[in-house]
């Protein structure tokens, strides 16, 4: 799954990572697991963000990182803002992708007498 960002969105997201993820204390194992995935995403963001400025940025997330991204931003209470709007749009994109990806129809079993 690929998420795309404008330069302003990338700068805002990196600052959100500094404000919330990198400075928040971890209490439980589930929070630690979530933070491990979010830091992996942060490393991808930094690799894209540092260096020459681009017109658009994109990062590729695996399934676990995508779920962590949605889960983390659901639990963080962001006020209505520019950041919240593009994070919500990415969450909708992730949920749409995951619903298509995880669709498994029920298997039909043919019995011998059918």
Secondary structure, DSSP 8 states (H G I E B T S, - for coil): -EEEEEHHHHHHHHHHIIIIITTS---SHHHHHHHHHHHHHHHHHHHHHSSS--SEEEEE--HHHHHHHHHHHHHS---SSHHHHHHHHHHHHHHHHHHHHT---------TT-
